[in-house]
Amino acid sequence: MIIPSLFPNSFSILISISISFRLSYFTSHSLGFITPPCSTTTIRWCIALSSIPHITSKLFIGGLNWDTTDEGLRNYFSQFGKVDACTIMRDPSGTSRGFAFLTFEDPNAVVTVTAREHFLDGKAIDPKRAIPREEHLRNTRYFVGGLAPSTTSDSMKEFFTTYGKVVDATVMLDRESGRSKGFGFVTFEDANNADQLVGKNIVLDEKQVCCLAL
């Protein structure tokens, strides 16, 4: 009963493993011999495992240098695996918003990438696994990208209180210059804000920002 609780979508299929095992074993017993039901069980296990939600192969990459190009980003991450798609998000004028989305052919590449630090075009960048939409409802922390240089932690916190009680809001600053890196993080008290934030047109300090669940 432990396995079905871990993989609820596989519950009925996993039960069939037990039934198949017993029928195969006792039928062969009644004929005077024992046939290990390995092949049947293996097939059922493969079906069960295939119903487990797949690991996403998509990355969100924040903290990009404004001059980083799609090609440069793709070339850098190609050392970890074949890149299917790579897009730096830009404003209507074509200026980079400092973050991007990248998709690998092999989901295992995401695990490799997120396990180490990365530097590109003189900046430390922050790759994270992109959260599938169905997981958004369970998250209270959000990345906020494309911030105006004038946006502060306090002004960002005040702005997002219109979406719920904010526990913390932090604009990330450059260690040397003290200037905004153009992105930050907001944490809410509960997880009821996803539909209002993710994929919506949100304007803060006259700049359109992008919110992503973490």
Beta strands, then each sheet from edge to edge (+ up, - down):
strand 1: 58-62
strand 2: 83-90
strand 3: 96-104
strand 4: 118-120
strand 5: 123-129
strand 6: 141-145
strand 7: 166-173
strand 8: 180-188
strand 9: 202-204
strand 10: 207-213
sheet 1: 2+ 3- 1+ 5- 4+
sheet 2: 7+ 8- 6+ 10- 9+
end
